Amino acid sequence: MSDNGVCVLVGTTKGAFLLDGGNDRTGWTVGGPYCDGWAINHVIGDPETGTLWAGGGGEWTGAGVWRSEDGGATWASTRLTKGTMDEWAANDPEFAAMIGWQDTPLPYGDAFSQIWSLGLADGALYAGTKPAQLLKSTDRGATFDRLDSLADHPSRESWNPGAAGLVLHTIVSDPKDPQKLWIGISAAGVFASEDGGHSWERRNRLSNAAACEGHAHPAAPKDGETGHCVHNIKRAPGDADLLYQQNHHGVWRSADGGRSWDDITEGLPSTFGFPIQVHPRDPQTIWTIPLNGDSTGRFPPDAAAAVWRSRDGGQTWQDLREGLPQKGCFFTVLRQAMSGDSRDPAGLYFGTNSGSVFASFDEGDTWHEIARHLPTVLSVEILDRT
């Protein structure tokens, strides 16, 4: 990874990858795989120091967070839970020697199997797990503490797993007030804290309860709420209370920090999708990637890829297709697999489960494939060091 410019941080089922486009966002090179081939659900970076963190794991490895202080050249892991390999190694000295295994107690035993999301706020590193818990590190990822305030939330017994399990997949903070945090859990909904995670409020209420009428799907609006299968949340720049989410039944907007939500799906070709992205300077410009439905394949409608953009906070939508495949396109873009840089014009990036990464350097008007044949892309984030 170069010392400045745009680097796309990609988490995949077979490790982390770094796509380096330099200061002019051209001549993209691919570095990786990193993190010993672990399944990596999320990679983030600190633009001030260049430190990278990658969270992931699975039944074989257990859960952990990897850290690189040298732009991805070397990585160190903090293992948090055990996996099947630990059981094998404990009973097979030859296998233990082959993989370099050491009988070291892990802090969370078998409490969770994966790290699903990472977030930085006020110098702390947060990590969301599967099953859903929230961890916090104040030593740059060397050790983590569990936030019991969320683990013991009064609504905990009502949380139900989504198709991927009960995962804490989104962590959002307010740079101007790091005590404000929002998290997304599938399928338990949006939770917010205004005291740095010491307490949490569940925030899924519809601003117009009548909007819930006529929807029978359990992830749809019900009993005055948006439905709890939230897929992704983004905060608008310059307005701590303006949030957007893509969930299992549409795109939603909140002007009051998630205390109430309005449906802004009208104009999109479907109610189902995973990621959403907000412009780095314009809180009314958002992008999403609709898919054809949760039980009909989860690929672009009519098998023709499009990113949809709104310039007015979701009142109207425009499909953006130039440079994207328009025939026989059956890929999926997952919940954490879309991000953007802060350039002018703003750059957008998304990765597919077929191993491609697409980029736009004109706010979505045209698209370019900057990497292909990667493993299944689970997450895309941007480290922009200008």
N, C-alpha and C positions, 0 to 999 in steps of 0.2 A: 504494500500500500504506500502510495506517495505521501510526502509530508503535507501536501495541500491539494485542494481540488475535491472532486466528488468521488466518493467510494460507495458502491452499493453493497450493503451487508445482506447476505442471503443465507437463510437457514433452510436446510433440506433434510430429507430422510437419511442422507449419508454424509452428514457433516456440514460445516459452515464453509461458504465461499465468499471471496471478496472480488468485486468487479470494479476495476480502477479506470476511470475516464479522464483523470487529470483535471486541470483547471478549465479546459475548453469542452469537456464532456464528449471527447472523441477518442478513437483508437482504443476501444475498451479491451482490457486484458482480464483474464480469469485466474485467480489464485485459489488454491484449495485442492482437495478437501482438507479442512482442519478439524480439530477436536476428535481425533482418532476414529473418525467415521461414525460417531454417535449420531442418532437422530437429534437434530437441533431445531427446536421449535421457534426460537427467537434470538436474533443477534442485534445488539445495540452498541453505540459508541458515544464517547464523550468528546465533543468537538474541541474542548479546551486542552485536554491532555492527550487525545488520540487513543485512550484506553478502550479496548473492546471487551464485551462480555457476550457469551453465548450460553443459552439455557436449553436443556433438553433431557434426554435419557429415555428409558423405556424399561420393559420387564427384564431384559437381559442385563443392562448396565446399572439399573437404578437411576435416580435423578441426580443432577449436578449442574453446576455453573462453571464454565471455562472462562479464563481471563487472559488477555494478551496486552502487554505494555509496550510492545515493539511493532505495532502495525500488522500483527498477524504472523510474524516470523516464528514466534514461539508462543505456546499456550500452557497454562497451568490449570488444573481442575480442582474444584472443591466439590467432592462427592458428599451428598446429603442423605441418600437412602441406598439400601442394598438392592441387588438384583439377583437373577438366577445364577449369574456367573460367580457370585460370592458363595452361594450354596454349593456349586460344583467345586470351586477351589478349596473350600473348607474341608471337603471330603476326598480330594484328589491332589496330593502334593505335587505330582508331575504337572498337572494342569495349572496349579497355582504358580509353579516355577515358570512355566511357559509364558504366562500372561503377566508375570511380575507382581502377582497379587500378594498383599500383606494383610494380615488379620488385624485390621484397625477398626475399632468401633465407629459407626457412622451416627451422626447426631439425631437422625430422625427414623432410624430403623427401617421399617417398611411402611411408614405412614403415607407416602405418596410415591408415585412411579415416575413422574416427569415434572420438569419445569416447563411451563407453557408460555410465560410472558415475563418480560423484564421492564423496569422503568427507573429513571433517575429523578430524584426530587430532593432539593436542599442538601446535596452531598451524600444522600443515602441511596442505596441500590435496593429496589423492591423486586420480588420474584413471586409470580403466581404459579400454583401447582395444580396437578391432577392426582387425586380429587382436590377440590378447590380449597386452598388455604393461601394466606399471604405471608411472605417472609420479608424480613428487613435486615439489611447489612449496613453497618456504619464503618466498616473497614475495607471497603472496595471489593467485597465479595469473598473475603477470606473466611468469614463466619456469618451465620444467619440466625436471627431470632424469629419465632413465630408470633404473629399478632393475634393474641387470644381474643381480642375484641371482635374480630371477624369470625374466628373459628367457633366462638361461643355465641354468635348472634342468635337472638330469639327465634328467627325464622329458619334456622339451620335445618330443622327436621323436615321442612317443606321443600327443600332444594331437590330437584330431580335432574338426573344426568341427561344431556343431549346425546346425539348420535355418536359423538366423540368421547362421551363420558362427562363427568362433572368437572369442568375445567374453568380456571380463572385465567382468561385469555387476554384481557385488556387492562392496562394500568395507565391512567391519565392524571397529569398534575397541572397546576397553574404556576408558571415560572415566577409570577409576581407574588404569589401567596402559596408557598410550598406546603402549608398546612392543609390546603384543599386537595383532596384526592378523589378520583372516581375509578371504580373497577367494574368490569363486566364479567359475569359468570353465566355459563350455559349449563343448565337452564334455571338460573335463579334471578337473573336480571341485573339491574344497575344498582350499585351501592355507592354512597358518597360519605366522605369524612371531611370535617372542617377543623379537625384538631390533630392532624398528622397521623391518623389511624387509631387514635385512642377510643373512638366510638364511630359507629356506622349507622347510616340511615338508608333504608331501601327506597329507591326512587324509580317507580315504574308507572306512576299515575297518568292517565290520559287527561289532557286539558279539556277535552270534550267527551264525556262519558258516552254520549250517543254514538260515537264512532265505533264502539265495540259491538254494535248490533250486527248480526248476520254473519259472524265468523265463528265457525265451529272448531277449527284447528286449535289444539292446545297451546300452540305458540302464538296464536293470533290474539288481538285485543279481547279481553274477557274480564267481566266484573269491574270495569272502569280502569283496567291496567293495560299496558302495551303488550303484555305477554312477556314471559321471562326468558325466552331464548334469544337474548341479545347476541349479535355476532361481532360487532366492532363499534367502538365509540371514538370520536375525535372532538377535541375542543377547538373552537374558533379563535384565531389570534386577536388579541386586544380586548377580548370580552370573556371574562372568566366564567360567565354564566351561560354562554351560548354553546350548546353541545349538539352534535349530530350523531345518530346511530343508524346502522343497518342491522335489522334483526331478521328473524325467520319469516316475518310477515310485513316487510316494507322498510321504507326509510323514514326516519322520525327526527324532529327538531325540538329542542328545548331552549327556551329563552331565560329560564330561571334555575339553571344549574341542575337540571334533571328532576326538579320537583313536579313538573308536568311536561307532557310531550304531545306534539302535534304531528299528525300523519302528513308527509309531503311526498307520498309515493305517486300520486296522480301524474300521468305523463310518462312514466316508465313502463317498459314492456312486461314487467313481472313484479311480483311482490317479494321475490326471493333473491338473495345475494349474500355475499360475505363482507367485503371490505368497503370502507368509505374513506375519503381523503378530503381535507380542507386546505384551501389556498393559504400560503404562509403570510399573506398580508391582507387579503380581502375575505372577511368572514362570511360573505354571501356566496362565494364561489366554492362549489363542492363537486366531487366526482364519485361515481360508484360504478360497479360492474354487475348488472343484473344477470341472473341465470334463469333457466326456464322453469325451475321449480324443484322442491325438495324430493319429490318422488317420481320425477320424469327425466332424470338424467343428470341434473345439475351442470348443464353446459349452456353456452350462449343461445338465446332464442334464435330459432331457424338455423342453428349451427353457423352463425355469422357473428364474429366477435365485435364488440363495441364497448367503449367507455362512454358513459353518459355524464354530461356536465350541466350544472345549473349555475347561472350567474346571479340569481335573485333568491338565494336561500331556499330553493326547492319549489318555488312557485311554477317555474317552467323548466323543461329539460331538453337537451340537444344531444343526439347520438354522434359520436366521433369515431370514424371507422378507417380513415386513410392510413394505410400501412399495416392494418390488422387483417388476419385471414377471414375471408368472407364466404368460403365454401368448406364444408366438411370439417368445421371447427368444433371439437367436442371437449376442449379443455375446461378445467375448473380453476378459478382464482380463489384461494382460501382467505380466511378472515384477516390474517396478518400479512398478506402477501401484496400489499399496495402501500406506497409511500411517496414522498416528494422532497425535492430540495428547496432551497430558499433563494434561488437565482431569479433574475428578471430577464426574460419571462421564466416563470416557475417550471421546473422539470417534474415529471411524473414517471413512476416506475411501477411495474407489477410483474409478478412471476406466476407461472402456471404449474399445474400438476404434471404436465408433459415436459417440464424441464426448460422452458424458455423464459427469458426476461425481456420485456418490452419497455421502451423508454420513449417519452415525448419531451422535447425541449421547447415546445411552444404551447404549453398549457393544455395539451390534449388534441390539438388540431391535426397533428401528424405523428405517426408512431414508427419506431425502428426496433428491430430485434437485436439486442446487444449481447445476448448469450443464448445458446441452445444446447440441448442434450445434457443438461444438468439433471441430477435426481429430482424427485418431486419437490417443488418449492413450497415451503411451509411459511416462510416469512421474508419480507423485504423491508429494510430500513436504509436510511441515507446518513452517511457521515460526510458533512460538507465542511471542509477546513479551508476557508478562504482568508 
